[in-house]
């Protein structure tokens, strides 16, 4: 029997974790969307990242497919939901040109017509430097 492939977001099985969401199943929560977006970054999936970014804040051009970033792990620190808005605080570890980095972000999400979208993020002062 083949062992399930782990999900890049930290889940034990990609096929039951982020896989269905990246294939079109709506995320049930902002945290689930955050995890799937992280996984999309690891897979260099520009289309998914753009599709899950709120239209009012989405950049005109988005290219991660040629990005040389190697994503190493995701830690969800805190989540809170208030109706159709949510906050997800996370730390994503990665390497660029062999140098370890970390991104600590407090992301805002909005639910529109039953779908969660990333709006924007802020960076806690204490973590701006790797």
The first five atom37 places (N, CA, C, CB, O) and aatype in JSON, in Angstrom:
{
  "aatype": [20, 20, 20, 20, 20, 20, 20, 20, 20, 20, 20, 20, 20, 20, 20, 20, 20, 20, 20, 20, 20, 20, 20, 20, 20, 20, 20, 20, 20, 20, 20, 20, 20, 20, 20, 20, 20, 20, 20, 20, 20, 20, 20, 20, 20, 20, 20, 20, 20, 20, 20, 20, 20, 20, 20, 20, 20, 20, 20, 20, 20, 20, 20, 20, 20, 20, 20, 20, 20, 20, 20, 20, 20, 20, 20, 20, 20, 20, 20, 20, 20, 20, 20, 20, 20, 20, 20, 20, 20, 20, 20, 20, 20, 20, 20, 20, 20, 20, 20, 20, 20, 20, 20, 20, 20, 20, 20, 20, 20, 20, 20, 20, 20, 20, 20, 20, 20, 20, 20, 20, 20, 20, 20, 20, 20, 20, 20, 20, 20, 20],
  "atom_mask": [
    [1, 1, 1, 1, 1],
    [1, 1, 1, 1, 1],
    [1, 1, 1, 1, 1],
    [1, 1, 1, 1, 1],
    [1, 1, 1, 1, 1],
    [1, 1, 1, 1, 1],
    [1, 1, 1, 1, 1],
    [1, 1, 1, 1, 1],
    [1, 1, 1, 1, 1],
    [1, 1, 1, 1, 1],
    [1, 1, 1, 1, 1],
    [1, 1, 1, 1, 1],
    [1, 1, 1, 1, 1],
    [1, 1, 1, 1, 1],
    [1, 1, 1, 1, 1],
    [1, 1, 1, 1, 1],
    [1, 1, 1, 1, 1],
    [1, 1, 1, 1, 1],
    [1, 1, 1, 1, 1],
    [1, 1, 1, 1, 1],
    [1, 1, 1, 1, 1],
    [1, 1, 1, 1, 1],
    [1, 1, 1, 1, 1],
    [1, 1, 1, 1, 1],
    [1, 1, 1, 1, 1],
    [1, 1, 1, 1, 1],
    [1, 1, 1, 1, 1],
    [1, 1, 1, 1, 1],
    [1, 1, 1, 1, 1],
    [1, 1, 1, 1, 1],
    [1, 1, 1, 1, 1],
    [1, 1, 1, 1, 1],
    [1, 1, 1, 1, 1],
    [1, 1, 1, 1, 1],
    [1, 1, 1, 1, 1],
    [1, 1, 1, 1, 1],
    [1, 1, 1, 1, 1],
    [1, 1, 1, 1, 1],
    [1, 1, 1, 1, 1],
    [1, 1, 1, 1, 1],
    [1, 1, 1, 1, 1],
    [1, 1, 1, 1, 1],
    [1, 1, 1, 1, 1],
    [1, 1, 1, 1, 1],
    [1, 1, 1, 1, 1],
    [1, 1, 1, 1, 1],
    [1, 1, 1, 1, 1],
    [1, 1, 1, 1, 1],
    [1, 1, 1, 1, 1],
    [1, 1, 1, 1, 1],
    [1, 1, 1, 1, 1],
    [1, 1, 1, 1, 1],
    [1, 1, 1, 1, 1],
    [1, 1, 1, 1, 1],
    [1, 1, 1, 1, 1],
    [1, 1, 1, 1, 1],
    [1, 1, 1, 1, 1],
    [1, 1, 1, 1, 1],
    [1, 1, 1, 1, 1],
    [1, 1, 1, 1, 1],
    [1, 1, 1, 1, 1],
    [1, 1, 1, 1, 1],
    [1, 1, 1, 1, 1],
    [1, 1, 1, 1, 1],
    [1, 1, 1, 1, 1],
    [1, 1, 1, 1, 1],
    [1, 1, 1, 1, 1],
    [1, 1, 1, 1, 1],
    [1, 1, 1, 1, 1],
    [1, 1, 1, 1, 1],
    [1, 1, 1, 1, 1],
    [1, 1, 1, 1, 1],
    [1, 1, 1, 1, 1],
    [1, 1, 1, 1, 1],
    [1, 1, 1, 1, 1],
    [1, 1, 1, 1, 1],
    [1, 1, 1, 1, 1],
    [1, 1, 1, 1, 1],
    [1, 1, 1, 1, 1],
    [1, 1, 1, 1, 1],
    [1, 1, 1, 1, 1],
    [1, 1, 1, 1, 1],
    [1, 1, 1, 1, 1],
    [1, 1, 1, 1, 1],
    [1, 1, 1, 1, 1],
    [1, 1, 1, 1, 1],
    [1, 1, 1, 1, 1],
    [1, 1, 1, 1, 1],
    [1, 1, 1, 1, 1],
    [1, 1, 1, 1, 1],
    [1, 1, 1, 1, 1],
    [1, 1, 1, 1, 1],
    [1, 1, 1, 1, 1],
    [1, 1, 1, 1, 1],
    [1, 1, 1, 1, 1],
    [1, 1, 1, 1, 1],
    [1, 1, 1, 1, 1],
    [1, 1, 1, 1, 1],
    [1, 1, 1, 1, 1],
    [1, 1, 1, 1, 1],
    [1, 1, 1, 1, 1],
    [1, 1, 1, 1, 1],
    [1, 1, 1, 1, 1],
    [1, 1, 1, 1, 1],
    [1, 1, 1, 1, 1],
    [1, 1, 1, 1, 1],
    [1, 1, 1, 1, 1],
    [1, 1, 1, 1, 1],
    [1, 1, 1, 1, 1],
    [1, 1, 1, 1, 1],
    [1, 1, 1, 1, 1],
    [1, 1, 1, 1, 1],
    [1, 1, 1, 1, 1],
    [1, 1, 1, 1, 1],
    [1, 1, 1, 1, 1],
    [1, 1, 1, 1, 1],
    [1, 1, 1, 1, 1],
    [1, 1, 1, 1, 1],
    [1, 1, 1, 1, 1],
    [1, 1, 1, 1, 1],
    [1, 1, 1, 1, 1],
    [1, 1, 1, 1, 1],
    [1, 1, 1, 1, 1],
    [1, 1, 1, 1, 1],
    [1, 1, 1, 1, 1],
    [1, 1, 1, 1, 1],
    [1, 1, 1, 1, 1],
    [1, 1, 1, 1, 1],
    [1, 1, 1, 1, 1],
    [1, 1, 1, 1, 1]
  ],
  "atom_positions": [
    [[0.84, -1.18, 0.0], [0.0, 0.0, 0.0], [0.89, 1.24, 0.0], [-0.96, 0.0, 1.22], [1.88, 1.31, 0.73]],
    [[0.53, 2.22, -0.82], [1.29, 3.45, -0.93], [0.91, 4.4, 0.2], [1.06, 4.12, -2.3], [-0.26, 4.6, 0.51]],
    [[1.94, 4.99, 0.81], [1.73, 5.95, 1.88], [1.22, 7.26, 1.28], [3.04, 6.19, 2.69], [1.74, 7.7, 0.26]],
    [[0.19, 7.89, 1.89], [-0.33, 9.15, 1.35], [0.75, 10.23, 1.34], [-1.54, 9.63, 2.17], [1.6, 10.29, 2.23]],
    [[0.7, 11.09, 0.33], [1.64, 12.21, 0.24], [1.24, 13.27, 1.26], [1.67, 12.81, -1.2], [0.09, 13.69, 1.29]],
    [[2.19, 13.71, 2.1], [1.84, 14.75, 3.07], [1.49, 16.06, 2.37], [3.0, 14.97, 4.06], [1.98, 16.34, 1.27]],
    [[0.66, 16.84, 3.0], [0.27, 18.13, 2.44], [1.33, 19.17, 2.82], [-1.15, 18.57, 2.93], [1.77, 19.18, 3.97]],
    [[1.73, 20.03, 1.91], [2.71, 21.06, 2.24], [2.31, 21.95, 3.4], [2.96, 21.91, 1.04], [3.17, 22.5, 4.09]],
    [[1.01, 22.12, 3.65], [0.55, 23.0, 4.72], [0.72, 22.38, 6.11], [-0.91, 23.36, 4.51], [0.49, 23.04, 7.12]],
    [[1.12, 21.1, 6.15], [1.29, 20.41, 7.42], [0.3, 19.29, 7.63], [1.18, 21.39, 8.54], [0.44, 18.52, 8.57]],
    [[-0.69, 19.18, 6.77], [-1.66, 18.09, 6.86], [-1.01, 16.76, 6.51], [-2.84, 18.35, 5.95], [0.01, 16.73, 5.82]],
    [[-1.6, 15.68, 6.97], [-0.99, 14.37, 6.75], [-1.22, 13.82, 5.35], [-1.53, 13.39, 7.75], [-0.46, 12.95, 4.91]],
    [[-2.24, 14.28, 4.64], [-2.55, 13.71, 3.33], [-3.05, 14.81, 2.38], [-3.62, 12.59, 3.47], [-4.14, 15.34, 2.56]],
    [[-2.25, 15.13, 1.38], [-2.61, 16.17, 0.41], [-3.97, 15.88, -0.23], [-1.54, 16.28, -0.67], [-4.75, 16.81, -0.45]],
    [[-4.26, 14.62, -0.54], [-5.5, 14.25, -1.23], [-6.75, 14.57, -0.42], [-5.48, 12.78, -1.56], [-7.82, 14.76, -1.0]],
    [[-6.64, 14.63, 0.89], [-7.81, 14.95, 1.71], [-7.68, 16.3, 2.41], [-8.02, 13.86, 2.73], [-8.61, 16.73, 3.09]],
    [[-6.55, 16.96, 2.25], [-6.31, 18.25, 2.91], [-6.51, 19.37, 1.89], [-4.87, 18.31, 3.53], [-7.65, 19.78, 1.65]],
    [[-5.46, 19.87, 1.29], [-5.54, 20.99, 0.35], [-5.88, 20.57, -1.08], [-4.24, 21.73, 0.35], [-6.37, 21.39, -1.86]],
    [[-5.63, 19.33, -1.43], [-5.89, 18.87, -2.79], [-7.28, 19.19, -3.29], [-5.66, 17.4, -2.87], [-7.42, 19.78, -4.37]],
    [[-8.34, 18.82, -2.56], [-9.69, 19.11, -3.04], [-9.97, 20.61, -3.16], [-10.71, 18.49, -2.1], [-10.69, 21.03, -4.07]],
    [[-9.42, 21.41, -2.28], [-9.65, 22.86, -2.34], [-8.95, 23.45, -3.55], [-9.14, 23.55, -1.04], [-9.52, 24.28, -4.26]],
    [[-7.72, 23.03, -3.81], [-7.02, 23.5, -5.0], [-7.72, 23.04, -6.28], [-5.57, 23.01, -5.0], [-7.57, 23.65, -7.33]],
    [[-8.48, 21.96, -6.18], [-9.21, 21.44, -7.35], [-10.59, 22.08, -7.5], [-9.36, 19.93, -7.23], [-11.3, 21.79, -8.47]],
    [[-10.99, 22.96, -6.56], [-12.24, 23.69, -6.74], [-13.27, 23.58, -5.62], [-12.86, 23.24, -7.95], [-14.27, 24.31, -5.65]],
    [[-13.07, 22.72, -4.64], [-13.98, 22.65, -3.51], [-13.79, 23.91, -2.66], [-13.74, 21.37, -2.66], [-12.66, 24.22, -2.29]],
    [[-14.87, 24.64, -2.35], [-14.69, 25.86, -1.55], [-14.11, 25.56, -0.16], [-16.02, 26.58, -1.4], [-14.47, 24.57, 0.47]],
    [[-13.22, 26.43, 0.29], [-12.66, 26.31, 1.64], [-13.77, 26.57, 2.64], [-11.46, 27.29, 1.85], [-14.56, 27.5, 2.47]],
    [[-13.83, 25.75, 3.68], [-14.87, 25.89, 4.69], [-14.57, 27.01, 5.69], [-15.04, 24.59, 5.44], [-15.47, 27.47, 6.39]],
    [[-13.32, 27.45, 5.75], [-12.93, 28.49, 6.69], [-11.78, 29.31, 6.11], [-12.53, 27.87, 8.06], [-11.15, 28.91, 5.13]],
    [[-11.53, 30.45, 6.74], [-10.38, 31.26, 6.31], [-9.08, 30.51, 6.56], [-10.37, 32.61, 7.06], [-8.15, 30.61, 5.75]],
    [[-9.0, 29.77, 7.66], [-7.77, 29.0, 7.91], [-7.55, 27.96, 6.82], [-7.84, 28.3, 9.28], [-6.42, 27.78, 6.36]],
    [[-8.61, 27.29, 6.41], [-8.47, 26.29, 5.36], [-8.03, 26.96, 4.05], [-9.8, 25.53, 5.15], [-7.22, 26.4, 3.31]],
    [[-8.55, 28.16, 3.77], [-8.11, 28.88, 2.58], [-6.65, 29.28, 2.72], [-8.99, 30.13, 2.34], [-5.88, 29.17, 1.76]],
    [[-6.25, 29.75, 3.9], [-4.85, 30.13, 4.13], [-3.93, 28.94, 3.86], [-4.64, 30.65, 5.57], [-2.91, 29.07, 3.19]],
    [[-4.3, 27.78, 4.39], [-3.48, 26.57, 4.19], [-3.4, 26.22, 2.7], [-4.07, 25.38, 4.98], [-2.33, 25.86, 2.21]],
    [[-4.52, 26.33, 2.0], [-4.5, 25.99, 0.56], [-3.69, 27.01, -0.23], [-5.94, 25.92, 0.02], [-3.04, 26.64, -1.21]],
    [[-3.72, 28.27, 0.17], [-2.92, 29.28, -0.52], [-1.43, 29.03, -0.29], [-3.3, 30.7, -0.04], [-0.63, 29.17, -1.21]],
    [[-1.06, 28.65, 0.93], [0.33, 28.29, 1.19], [0.74, 27.13, 0.27], [0.53, 27.9, 2.7], [1.79, 27.16, -0.36]],
    [[-0.11, 26.11, 0.22], [0.18, 24.96, -0.64], [0.3, 25.41, -2.1], [-0.91, 23.88, -0.5], [1.16, 24.91, -2.83]],
    [[-0.55, 26.33, -2.53], [-0.47, 26.84, -3.91], [0.87, 27.55, -4.15], [-1.64, 27.8, -4.19], [1.45, 27.43, -5.23]],
    [[1.35, 28.28, -3.16], [2.68, 28.91, -3.3], [3.76, 27.84, -3.46], [2.99, 29.81, -2.08], [4.67, 28.01, -4.27]],
    [[3.68, 26.75, -2.7], [4.69, 25.7, -2.82], [4.65, 25.05, -4.19], [4.5, 24.65, -1.73], [5.65, 24.52, -4.67]],
    [[3.49, 25.07, -4.82], [3.29, 24.45, -6.13], [3.42, 25.45, -7.27], [1.93, 23.77, -6.19], [3.25, 25.1, -8.44]],
    [[3.71, 26.73, -6.93], [3.84, 27.8, -7.93], [2.57, 27.93, -8.77], [5.06, 27.53, -8.84], [2.64, 28.04, -10.0]],
    [[1.42, 27.93, -8.11], [0.12, 27.96, -8.78], [-0.44, 29.39, -8.78], [-0.87, 26.99, -8.07], [-1.27, 29.75, -7.95]],
    [[0.03, 30.2, -9.74], [-0.41, 31.59, -9.87], [-1.92, 31.71, -9.99], [0.25, 32.22, -11.08], [-2.53, 32.58, -9.36]],
    [[-2.53, 30.85, -10.77], [-3.96, 30.95, -11.04], [-4.78, 30.81, -9.76], [-4.4, 29.89, -12.06], [-5.72, 31.57, -9.54]],
    [[-4.43, 29.85, -8.92], [-5.17, 29.65, -7.67], [-4.96, 30.83, -6.73], [-4.74, 28.34, -6.99], [-5.92, 31.31, -6.11]],
    [[-3.73, 31.29, -6.61], [-3.45, 32.41, -5.72], [-4.24, 33.65, -6.16], [-1.93, 32.72, -5.69], [-4.82, 34.33, -5.32]],
    [[-4.26, 33.93, -7.44], [-5.03, 35.07, -7.96], [-6.53, 34.88, -7.73], [-4.75, 35.27, -9.45], [-7.22, 35.82, -7.33]],
    [[-7.02, 33.68, -7.98], [-8.46, 33.41, -7.85], [-8.96, 33.52, -6.41], [-8.78, 32.03, -8.39], [-10.14, 33.77, -6.18]],
    [[-8.07, 33.33, -5.44], [-8.48, 33.37, -4.04], [-8.1, 34.68, -3.36], [-7.85, 32.21, -3.29], [-8.17, 34.8, -2.14]],
    [[-7.69, 35.67, -4.14], [-7.33, 36.99, -3.64], [-8.5, 37.92, -3.94], [-5.99, 37.51, -4.3], [-8.96, 37.98, -5.08]],
    [[-8.99, 38.64, -2.95], [-10.12, 39.56, -3.14], [-9.83, 40.52, -4.28], [-10.42, 40.34, -1.83], [-8.74, 41.11, -4.35]],
    [[-10.79, 40.69, -5.18], [-10.6, 41.51, -6.37], [-10.17, 42.93, -6.04], [-11.88, 41.54, -7.19], [-9.38, 43.52, -6.77]],
    [[-10.67, 43.49, -4.94], [-10.36, 44.88, -4.61], [-8.92, 45.11, -4.16], [-11.29, 45.36, -3.54], [-8.46, 46.25, -4.16]],
    [[-8.21, 44.04, -3.77], [-6.82, 44.2, -3.31], [-5.83, 43.36, -4.11], [-6.73, 43.83, -1.86], [-4.62, 43.43, -3.87]],
    [[-6.32, 42.58, -5.06], [-5.45, 41.7, -5.85], [-4.53, 42.53, -6.74], [-6.29, 40.71, -6.71], [-4.99, 43.45, -7.41]],
    [[-3.23, 42.21, -6.75], [-2.31, 42.93, -7.65], [-2.68, 42.68, -9.12], [-0.85, 42.49, -7.39], [-3.23, 41.63, -9.46]],
    [[-2.38, 43.65, -9.96], [-2.67, 43.52, -11.39], [-1.88, 42.37, -12.01], [-2.36, 44.83, -12.13], [-2.39, 41.66, -12.88]],
    [[-0.65, 42.2, -11.56], [0.19, 41.11, -12.06], [0.69, 40.3, -10.87], [1.4, 41.66, -12.91], [1.1, 40.85, -9.85]],
    [[0.65, 39.01, -11.03], [1.09, 38.11, -9.97], [1.82, 36.95, -10.61], [-0.12, 37.62, -9.1], [1.24, 36.21, -11.4]],
    [[3.08, 36.79, -10.27], [3.86, 35.69, -10.82], [4.64, 35.01, -9.72], [4.8, 36.18, -11.92], [5.58, 35.57, -9.16]],
    [[4.25, 33.77, -9.42], [5.02, 32.97, -8.48], [5.55, 31.7, -9.15], [4.17, 32.6, -7.26], [6.35, 30.97, -8.56]],
    [[5.11, 31.44, -10.37], [5.52, 30.21, -11.06], [7.03, 30.14, -11.27], [4.82, 30.12, -12.4], [7.59, 29.04, -11.22]],
    [[7.69, 31.26, -11.48], [9.13, 31.25, -11.69], [9.9, 31.6, -10.43], [9.49, 32.21, -12.8], [11.12, 31.78, -10.46]],
    [[9.21, 31.69, -9.34], [9.79, 32.06, -8.06], [10.75, 30.96, -7.59], [8.69, 32.3, -7.01], [10.42, 29.78, -7.63]],
    [[11.94, 31.35, -7.14], [12.94, 30.38, -6.68], [12.81, 30.08, -5.19], [14.34, 30.9, -6.98], [13.68, 29.42, -4.61]],
    [[11.74, 30.56, -4.57], [11.53, 30.33, -3.14], [11.25, 28.86, -2.88], [10.38, 31.2, -2.62], [10.44, 28.24, -3.58]],
    [[11.91, 28.3, -1.87], [11.65, 26.93, -1.43], [10.92, 27.03, -0.09], [12.99, 26.08, -1.3], [11.5, 27.43, 0.91]],
    [[9.66, 26.65, -0.1], [8.83, 26.73, 1.1], [9.1, 25.53, 1.99], [7.34, 26.8, 0.72], [9.15, 24.39, 1.52]],
    [[9.26, 25.78, 3.3], [9.69, 24.73, 4.24], [8.64, 24.34, 5.27], [10.91, 25.18, 4.96], [8.71, 23.24, 5.81]],
    [[7.68, 25.2, 5.55], [6.68, 24.83, 6.54], [5.78, 25.98, 6.93], [7.35, 24.3, 7.77], [6.13, 27.15, 6.76]],
    [[4.62, 25.63, 7.45], [3.6, 26.6, 7.84], [3.17, 26.32, 9.26], [2.39, 26.56, 6.88], [2.9, 25.18, 9.64]],
    [[3.09, 27.39, 10.06], [2.57, 27.29, 11.42], [1.45, 28.32, 11.56], [3.7, 27.52, 12.49], [1.67, 29.51, 11.4]],
    [[0.25, 27.84, 11.88], [-0.87, 28.73, 12.14], [-0.79, 29.11, 13.62], [-2.25, 28.06, 11.78], [-0.8, 28.24, 14.49]],
    [[-0.71, 30.4, 13.89], [-0.59, 30.89, 15.26], [-1.94, 31.2, 15.89], [0.28, 32.12, 15.28], [-2.16, 30.92, 17.07]],
    [[-2.85, 31.78, 15.11], [-4.13, 32.22, 15.67], [-5.13, 32.41, 14.54], [-3.97, 33.54, 16.48], [-4.76, 32.82, 13.43]],
    [[-6.37, 32.1, 14.82], [-7.45, 32.38, 13.87], [-8.63, 32.96, 14.64], [-7.87, 31.09, 13.08], [-8.87, 32.61, 15.8]],
    [[-9.37, 33.84, 13.99], [-10.62, 34.33, 14.56], [-11.54, 34.68, 13.41], [-10.38, 35.57, 15.5], [-11.11, 35.2, 12.37]],
    [[-12.82, 34.4, 13.61], [-13.83, 34.66, 12.59], [-14.97, 35.44, 13.22], [-14.35, 33.35, 11.96], [-15.42, 35.13, 14.32]],
    [[-15.43, 36.46, 12.51], [-16.56, 37.26, 12.93], [-17.48, 37.42, 11.72], [-16.11, 38.66, 13.5], [-17.31, 38.33, 10.91]],
    [[-18.45, 36.52, 11.62], [-19.34, 36.55, 10.47], [-18.6, 36.24, 9.18], [-20.02, 37.91, 10.35], [-18.05, 35.15, 9.01]],
    [[-18.59, 37.21, 8.28], [-17.96, 37.01, 6.98], [-16.56, 37.62, 6.89], [-18.82, 37.6, 5.89], [-16.04, 37.83, 5.79]],
    [[-15.94, 37.89, 8.03], [-14.55, 38.35, 8.04], [-13.76, 37.45, 8.99], [-14.45, 39.85, 8.48], [-14.31, 36.88, 9.93]],
    [[-12.48, 37.34, 8.72], [-11.63, 36.49, 9.55], [-10.2, 36.99, 9.53], [-11.7, 35.03, 9.08], [-9.79, 37.72, 8.63]],
    [[-9.46, 36.57, 10.55], [-8.03, 36.86, 10.68], [-7.32, 35.52, 10.85], [-7.75, 37.83, 11.91], [-7.78, 34.65, 11.59]],
    [[-6.2, 35.36, 10.16], [-5.35, 34.18, 10.36], [-3.92, 34.7, 10.53], [-5.46, 33.16, 9.15], [-3.37, 35.33, 9.63]],
    [[-3.34, 34.41, 11.68], [-1.94, 34.76, 11.93], [-1.11, 33.5, 11.69], [-1.73, 35.32, 13.38], [-1.43, 32.43, 12.2]],
    [[-0.05, 33.65, 10.91], [0.77, 32.48, 10.58], [2.24, 32.85, 10.47], [0.29, 31.84, 9.28], [2.61, 34.02, 10.35]],
    [[3.05, 31.82, 10.5], [4.47, 31.94, 10.18], [4.76, 30.91, 9.1], [5.39, 31.72, 11.46], [4.49, 29.72, 9.27]],
    [[5.31, 31.38, 7.99], [5.73, 30.5, 6.9], [7.25, 30.55, 6.82], [5.06, 30.92, 5.52], [7.84, 31.63, 6.75]],
    [[7.87, 29.39, 6.83], [9.32, 29.31, 6.72], [9.68, 28.97, 5.27], [9.91, 28.24, 7.7], [8.99, 28.2, 4.61]],
    [[10.78, 29.58, 4.79], [11.2, 29.35, 3.42], [12.68, 29.67, 3.26], [10.37, 30.2, 2.44], [13.31, 30.23, 4.16]],
    [[13.21, 29.3, 2.1], [14.59, 29.64, 1.75], [14.6, 30.32, 0.39], [15.5, 28.38, 1.73], [13.86, 29.97, -0.52]],
    [[15.47, 31.32, 0.3], [15.76, 31.97, -0.98], [17.27, 31.95, -1.13], [15.18, 33.45, -1.05], [17.99, 32.43, -0.26]],
    [[17.73, 31.39, -2.23], [19.17, 31.26, -2.48], [19.9, 30.63, -1.31], [19.77, 32.63, -2.78], [21.0, 31.04, -0.95]],
    [[19.28, 29.62, -0.71], [19.88, 28.88, 0.39], [19.82, 29.55, 1.74], [21.28, 28.62, 0.07], [20.26, 28.97, 2.74]],
    [[19.27, 30.76, 1.81], [19.19, 31.49, 3.08], [17.8, 31.35, 3.69], [19.53, 32.99, 2.87], [16.79, 31.65, 3.05]],
    [[17.76, 30.87, 4.94], [16.49, 30.66, 5.63], [15.83, 31.99, 5.98], [16.7, 29.83, 6.91], [16.5, 32.94, 6.4]],
    [[14.54, 32.05, 5.8], [13.73, 33.23, 6.09], [12.44, 32.77, 6.77], [13.42, 34.06, 4.78], [12.14, 31.58, 6.82]],
    [[11.69, 33.74, 7.28], [10.36, 33.43, 7.76], [9.47, 34.63, 7.53], [10.39, 33.04, 9.25], [9.9, 35.78, 7.62]],
    [[8.23, 34.35, 7.23], [7.23, 35.37, 7.0], [6.19, 35.23, 8.11], [6.57, 35.25, 5.58], [5.52, 34.2, 8.2]],
    [[6.07, 36.25, 8.93], [5.08, 36.27, 10.0], [4.05, 37.3, 9.58], [5.72, 36.62, 11.42], [4.35, 38.49, 9.48]],
    [[2.82, 36.84, 9.33], [1.8, 37.72, 8.8], [0.49, 37.52, 9.55], [1.59, 37.49, 7.31], [0.16, 36.42, 9.97]],
    [[-0.23, 38.61, 9.71], [-1.61, 38.57, 10.19], [-2.46, 38.91, 8.97], [-1.86, 39.59, 11.42], [-2.51, 40.06, 8.54]],
    [[-3.12, 37.9, 8.43], [-3.87, 38.05, 7.18], [-5.35, 38.29, 7.45], [-3.7, 36.81, 6.3], [-5.92, 37.72, 8.38]],
    [[-5.95, 39.14, 6.63], [-7.4, 39.38, 6.7], [-8.08, 38.67, 5.54], [-7.72, 40.9, 6.67], [-7.57, 38.64, 4.42]],
    [[-9.24, 38.09, 5.84], [-10.02, 37.36, 4.85], [-11.46, 37.85, 4.89], [-9.96, 35.84, 5.12], [-11.93, 38.36, 5.9]],
    [[-12.14, 37.69, 3.77], [-13.55, 38.03, 3.68], [-14.27, 36.89, 2.95], [-13.75, 39.4, 2.93], [-13.72, 36.27, 2.04]],
    [[-15.52, 36.62, 3.37], [-16.34, 35.61, 2.68], [-17.37, 36.36, 1.84], [-17.03, 34.62, 3.69], [-18.13, 37.17, 2.35]],
    [[-17.37, 36.05, 0.56], [-18.31, 36.66, -0.38], [-19.01, 35.55, -1.15], [-17.58, 37.64, -1.36], [-18.36, 34.71, -1.76]],
    [[-20.33, 35.56, -1.11], [-21.15, 34.55, -1.8], [-20.69, 33.13, -1.48], [-21.1, 34.78, -3.31], [-20.66, 32.27, -2.36]],
    [[-20.33, 32.9, -0.22], [-19.96, 31.56, 0.25], [-18.51, 31.18, 0.03], [-20.81, 30.58, -0.42], [-18.12, 30.07, 0.39]],
    [[-17.69, 32.05, -0.54], [-16.28, 31.76, -0.81], [-15.39, 32.69, 0.01], [-15.97, 31.91, -2.32], [-15.65, 33.89, 0.1]],
    [[-14.35, 32.13, 0.61], [-13.37, 32.92, 1.34], [-12.32, 33.47, 0.38], [-12.71, 32.09, 2.45], [-11.91, 32.79, -0.56]],
    [[-11.89, 34.71, 0.63], [-10.85, 35.37, -0.17], [-9.85, 36.05, 0.76], [-11.48, 36.39, -1.15], [-10.22, 36.59, 1.8]],
    [[-8.59, 36.01, 0.37], [-7.53, 36.75, 1.05], [-7.7, 38.22, 0.7], [-6.1, 36.23, 0.65], [-7.88, 38.56, -0.47]],
    [[-7.64, 39.11, 1.7], [-7.75, 40.55, 1.45], [-6.37, 41.19, 1.49], [-8.69, 41.21, 2.49], [-5.91, 41.75, 0.5]],
    [[-5.71, 41.1, 2.64], [-4.38, 41.67, 2.78], [-3.77, 41.18, 4.09], [-4.42, 43.23, 2.74], [-4.4, 40.43, 4.83]],
    [[-2.55, 41.62, 4.36], [-1.9, 41.19, 5.58], [-1.03, 42.29, 6.16], [-1.07, 39.96, 5.33], [-0.59, 43.2, 5.46]],
    [[-0.79, 42.17, 7.45], [0.15, 43.07, 8.12], [1.23, 42.22, 8.77], [-0.58, 43.97, 9.19], [1.05, 41.02, 8.98]],
    [[2.33, 42.85, 9.07], [3.49, 42.14, 9.58], [3.83, 42.65, 10.97], [4.7, 42.3, 8.63], [4.21, 43.81, 11.12]],
    [[3.7, 41.8, 11.98], [4.05, 42.23, 13.34], [5.47, 42.8, 13.37], [3.92, 41.05, 14.34], [6.38, 42.24, 12.77]],
    [[5.64, 43.89, 14.05], [6.91, 44.61, 14.1], [8.09, 43.73, 14.47], [6.81, 45.75, 15.09], [9.19, 43.88, 13.92]],
    [[7.88, 42.8, 15.39], [8.97, 41.99, 15.91], [9.52, 40.98, 14.91], [8.53, 41.28, 17.14], [10.54, 40.35, 15.19]],
    [[8.88, 40.8, 13.77], [9.31, 39.75, 12.86], [9.65, 40.27, 11.46], [8.24, 38.69, 12.75], [9.68, 39.48, 10.51]],
    [[9.9, 41.52, 11.31], [10.24, 42.04, 9.99], [11.62, 41.6, 9.52], [10.17, 43.54, 9.99], [11.88, 41.58, 8.32]],
    [[12.47, 41.26, 10.42], [13.81, 40.8, 10.06], [13.89, 39.3, 10.25], [14.9, 41.52, 10.92], [13.41, 38.79, 11.27]],
    [[14.47, 38.56, 9.3], [14.54, 37.1, 9.45], [15.34, 36.68, 10.66], [15.14, 36.47, 8.2], [15.5, 35.49, 10.92]]
  ]
}
